[in-house]
Amino acid sequence: MTRRIFCKALLVVVVIFGLFVSSGVLSAQGNSDWAFDRVREVQGKHTDLLMAMDGVEGTAIGLNQNDRLAIKVFTARPGVRGIPQELDGVTVEVVVTGKFYALAKGGQPGKPEKKPPSNDTVDPTARFDRPVPIGVSTGHPDITAGTLGCRVSDGNNVYALSNNHVYANCNNAEIDDNVLQPGDFDGGVYPEDSIGTLFDYVEIDFTEGVNNTIDAAIALTTTVDVNNATPSDGYGTPSSTIFEGALLGLEVQKYGRTTGLTKGTVSGINATVNVSYGDVDGNGVDDVARFVNQIIILPSRGWFSKAGDSGSLIVTNDADCNPVGLLFAGGGRRTIANPIDAVLETFEVTIDGE
């Protein structure tokens, strides 16, 4: 009898031990908060090693074909060797995206496309009467063109929000430089088409191994120069309340200078990506910056963004239009955005949606 009890007790111990050993696999097979934390831990542990491989451009957390959490590995080309199918019990899925590019100055394939005028839609590349809508062509006089994301406020002043590479010319601008609407590529004239002056920006660090979090800048403006809603064919006025909830699978929309109103779905979060900005320092070599904790978006159809859409505000695809991210880069039909909360907290501003 004693021997039988001992054997049962031993069996229980073995089973419990087995559960602990296999916890890495089990924890990655659901989509609970615990499972997500486990996948994020594994991603963080292996991302540097993965991105050290020639041809790997980034990683993110997404869903595999079975709608289970997985680590996405983005590659510049097919057939990158050495990427495992599984890491610590977490499925790894390789996605060929090509390289990622900032979608204004340095965007691929060079200068942004100029959207032809249409009789039944607004042309976001045009010069607009003041106050100009958000989501239209803008930029520092020394760049091609990007997008005016939205109007933000610190409670006293209002600012136009866009990217560093749109308003601060990849760290090369001076505070108080003019920003134009439309951008230079779209016929903006300096200084007649100024809608404000560069007030602040987060410097992009191109040093290898250094992590960036946002590509953003704000220009001091007025409500006389900048409105807070998109043109008539856009989504309207963004909410002052940012989206709080699960991002993965969230349906979103944006209005931008090149592709106008587009819709998509958040397909990756907690992304670490290498982004090319072209030859910023003039030495003949593309300058690349690494960004962490980014959002990846796939289009519902066609393209979610193209060169010239940098700076667009991404909001939820519903009547609330809660802000989600600030668009700045893309590759392989995937768009990359900074989390909007990180952007607003940095500048200590809120979306001016009133």
C-alpha positions in Angstrom: 0.0 0.0 0.0 2.8 2.3 0.9 4.6 1.4 -2.3 1.5 2.2 -4.3 1.1 5.7 -2.7 4.7 6.4 -3.3 4.5 5.5 -7.0 1.4 7.8 -7.4 3.2 10.6 -5.6 6.2 10.1 -7.9 4.0 10.2 -11.0 2.5 13.5 -9.9 5.9 15.0 -9.3 7.0 13.8 -12.8 3.9 15.4 -14.4 4.4 18.7 -12.6 8.0 18.7 -13.6 7.1 18.1 -17.2 4.6 21.0 -17.2 7.4 23.3 -16.0 9.8 22.1 -18.6 7.2 22.5 -21.4 5.9 25.8 -20.1 7.7 27.7 -22.9 5.7 25.8 -25.5 2.4 25.9 -23.7 2.6 29.6 -22.9 3.0 30.4 -26.6 0.0 28.5 -27.7 -2.6 30.9 -26.5 -3.3 34.6 -26.9 -3.7 35.5 -23.3 -1.7 38.3 -21.6 0.5 35.6 -20.1 1.2 34.1 -23.5 1.9 37.5 -24.9 4.4 38.3 -22.2 6.1 35.0 -22.8 6.4 35.6 -26.6 7.7 39.2 -26.0 10.3 37.8 -23.6 11.5 35.3 -26.2 11.5 38.0 -28.9 13.5 40.3 -26.8 16.0 37.6 -26.0 16.7 36.6 -29.6 16.1 39.8 -31.6 19.7 41.1 -31.6 21.0 37.7 -32.7 18.4 37.5 -35.5 19.1 41.0 -36.7 22.8 40.3 -36.8 22.1 37.9 -39.7 22.7 39.3 -43.1 19.3 40.1 -44.7 17.2 40.3 -41.5 15.6 43.7 -41.2 13.4 43.4 -38.1 11.2 41.3 -35.8 7.7 41.8 -34.4 5.0 39.9 -32.5 2.1 38.9 -34.7 -0.3 36.0 -35.5 0.6 33.0 -37.5 -1.8 31.1 -39.9 -3.5 29.5 -37.0 -4.1 32.8 -35.3 -1.6 32.0 -32.6 1.0 34.4 -31.3 4.3 34.1 -33.2 7.6 36.0 -33.8 7.7 37.6 -37.2 11.1 37.9 -38.8 11.3 40.4 -41.7 13.9 39.8 -44.3 15.3 41.9 -47.2 15.2 38.9 -49.6 14.0 35.3 -49.8 16.2 32.5 -48.6 17.9 34.1 -45.7 19.7 31.3 -43.9 20.0 30.4 -40.3 16.5 31.6 -39.1 15.0 28.8 -36.9 11.4 27.7 -37.2 11.0 27.9 -33.4 12.6 29.8 -30.6 12.2 28.5 -27.0 8.8 27.0 -28.0 7.6 30.0 -29.9 6.8 29.7 -33.6 8.9 31.8 -35.9 7.5 33.0 -39.2 9.7 34.6 -41.9 8.1 37.4 -43.9 10.0 38.8 -47.0 9.4 42.6 -46.9 12.5 44.0 -48.5 14.3 46.9 -46.7 12.3 49.5 -44.8 12.5 53.1 -45.9 11.4 56.4 -44.4 8.5 57.5 -46.5 9.4 61.0 -47.5 13.0 62.2 -47.9 15.0 59.0 -48.6 11.8 57.1 -49.4 11.7 54.4 -52.0 11.8 54.8 -55.0 13.3 58.2 -54.5 11.0 61.2 -54.6 7.4 60.7 -53.6 4.8 60.1 -56.2 2.7 63.1 -57.2 -1.0 62.2 -57.0 -2.8 63.5 -60.1 -5.7 65.8 -59.6 -9.2 64.3 -59.9 -12.6 65.8 -60.4 -14.3 63.8 -57.7 -11.6 63.7 -54.9 -9.4 66.2 -53.1 -5.8 66.5 -54.2 -3.7 66.3 -51.0 -0.6 67.6 -52.8 -2.3 70.9 -53.6 -1.9 74.3 -51.8 -4.9 74.7 -49.5 -6.5 77.9 -48.2 -5.6 78.7 -44.7 -6.3 77.1 -42.2 -5.0 74.0 -44.1 -6.5 70.6 -43.3 -4.5 67.8 -41.8 -3.3 64.9 -43.9 -1.9 67.1 -46.7 1.4 67.9 -48.3 3.9 69.7 -46.0 7.6 69.8 -45.3 10.8 71.7 -44.5 12.0 73.7 -47.5 15.0 71.4 -47.9 13.0 68.1 -48.2 10.7 66.8 -50.9 7.3 66.4 -49.2 5.6 64.6 -46.4 2.3 64.8 -44.5 0.9 67.1 -41.9 -0.3 64.5 -39.3 -2.5 66.6 -37.0 -2.7 69.6 -34.8 -1.6 69.2 -31.2 -1.7 71.5 -28.2 0.2 72.0 -25.0 -2.7 74.0 -23.5 -1.3 77.4 -24.6 0.0 77.0 -28.1 -0.9 74.8 -31.1 1.6 72.9 -33.2 1.6 70.9 -36.5 2.8 67.3 -35.9 4.8 65.4 -38.4 8.1 63.4 -38.6 11.7 64.6 -37.9 12.5 63.7 -41.5 9.6 65.9 -42.7 10.0 69.0 -40.5 13.6 68.7 -39.2 15.3 67.3 -42.4 16.8 64.3 -40.5 18.4 66.4 -37.8 19.8 69.0 -40.3 17.2 71.8 -39.7 17.5 74.6 -37.3 14.8 75.5 -34.7 12.6 78.3 -36.1 13.1 77.1 -39.7 9.9 77.5 -41.7 7.7 74.6 -42.6 5.6 74.8 -45.8 2.3 73.7 -47.1 2.5 72.3 -49.7 6.0 70.8 -49.5 8.7 71.9 -51.9 8.2 68.9 -54.2 4.5 69.9 -54.7 5.3 73.6 -55.5 5.5 75.1 -52.0 7.4 78.4 -52.1 9.6 79.6 -49.2 8.7 81.6 -47.3 5.3 82.6 -48.8 3.8 79.1 -48.1 5.0 78.9 -44.5 2.4 77.6 -42.0 4.7 77.7 -39.0 8.2 77.3 -37.7 10.1 74.2 -36.3 9.7 74.2 -32.6 11.1 70.9 -31.4 12.1 67.4 -32.7 13.5 64.2 -31.4 17.0 63.6 -32.9 17.3 60.4 -34.9 20.5 58.5 -33.9 22.0 56.6 -36.8 24.7 55.0 -34.6 24.8 51.2 -35.1 23.3 49.4 -32.1 21.5 52.5 -30.7 17.7 52.2 -30.4 15.3 55.0 -31.5 11.7 55.1 -30.4 10.1 57.9 -32.4 10.6 59.9 -35.6 8.7 63.1 -34.8 8.8 66.9 -34.8 6.4 69.7 -34.1 6.1 73.2 -35.7 4.7 76.1 -33.9 1.6 77.4 -35.7 -1.8 78.9 -35.1 -5.5 78.0 -35.7 -5.5 80.5 -38.4 -2.9 78.5 -40.4 -3.7 74.9 -39.5 -7.1 73.3 -39.0 -7.7 70.0 -37.1 -9.7 67.9 -39.6 -8.9 66.1 -42.8 -10.2 67.2 -46.2 -13.8 66.4 -47.1 -12.8 62.9 -48.5 -11.0 61.9 -45.3 -12.0 60.6 -41.9 -12.8 63.9 -40.3 -11.4 65.1 -37.0 -9.3 62.8 -34.8 -10.3 62.3 -31.2 -8.3 63.9 -28.4 -8.5 60.5 -26.7 -5.9 58.0 -27.9 -6.8 54.4 -28.3 -6.2 52.2 -25.3 -6.6 48.5 -25.8 -5.2 45.5 -27.7 -3.5 46.7 -30.9 -3.0 43.4 -32.6 -5.8 42.9 -35.2 -7.1 46.5 -34.7 -8.6 48.0 -37.8 -7.2 51.5 -38.6 -7.2 54.2 -41.2 -5.1 57.2 -42.2 -5.2 60.2 -44.5 -1.9 61.1 -46.2 -0.4 63.3 -48.9 0.2 60.5 -51.5 -2.5 57.8 -51.0 -5.2 59.8 -49.3 -7.6 57.8 -47.2 -6.6 54.2 -46.7 -7.5 51.4 -44.3 -5.6 48.6 -42.8 -5.1 46.3 -39.8 -2.4 46.2 -37.1 -0.5 43.0 -38.0 2.6 43.4 -35.8 3.5 45.0 -32.4 6.6 45.5 -30.4 8.5 45.6 -33.6 12.2 46.3 -33.9 13.2 47.4 -37.4 16.1 48.9 -39.4 14.9 51.9 -41.4 16.9 53.5 -44.2 16.9 57.3 -44.6 19.0 57.6 -47.7 22.3 59.4 -47.6 21.7 61.9 -44.8 25.3 62.9 -44.1 26.4 63.0 -47.8 29.1 60.3 -47.6 27.5 58.2 -50.4 26.1 55.5 -48.1 22.5 55.1 -46.9 22.1 56.0 -43.2 20.1 53.4 -41.2 18.5 53.8 -37.8 17.1 51.1 -35.6 13.6 51.6 -34.0 12.1 49.6 -31.2 8.5 49.2 -30.0 7.0 50.0 -33.3 3.6 49.2 -34.9 3.2 47.3 -38.2 0.2 47.7 -40.4 -1.0 45.8 -43.4 -3.4 47.3 -45.9 -7.0 46.0 -46.3 -6.3 46.2 -50.0 -3.7 47.8 -52.3 -1.3 50.0 -50.3 -1.8 51.6 -46.9 1.0 54.1 -47.5 3.6 55.2 -50.1 6.5 57.7 -50.2 5.2 61.1 -49.2 2.7 59.7 -46.5 5.3 60.1 -43.8 3.8 62.1 -40.9 0.2 60.8 -41.3 -1.8 60.3 -38.2 -3.2 56.7 -37.9 -6.5 56.4 -36.1 -9.1 53.7 -35.4 -11.3 52.8 -38.3 -14.6 53.8 -36.6 -16.5 56.9 -35.8 -14.4 57.6 -32.8 -11.1 58.1 -34.8 -9.0 57.5 -31.7 -5.3 58.1 -32.5 -3.1 55.0 -32.7 0.2 55.9 -34.4 2.4 58.3 -36.4 3.3 56.9 -39.8 7.0 57.2 -40.7 8.3 54.2 -42.7 7.4 51.2 -44.8 8.5 48.3 -47.0 6.8 45.3 -48.7 3.3 46.7 -48.4 3.9 47.0 -44.6 3.7 50.4 -42.9 5.6 51.2 -39.7 4.3 53.7 -37.1 5.5 55.1 -33.8 3.0 54.5 -31.0 1.2 57.8 -30.7 1.3 57.9 -26.9 5.1 57.9 -27.0 5.0 60.8 -29.4 2.6 62.9 -27.4 4.3 62.2 -24.1 7.7 63.3 -25.5 6.4 66.7 -26.6 4.0 67.0 -23.6 1.1 67.7 -26.0 -2.4 66.3 -26.8 -4.2 65.9 -30.0 -6.2 69.0 -30.7 -9.5 67.4 -31.6 -11.9 69.9 -30.2 
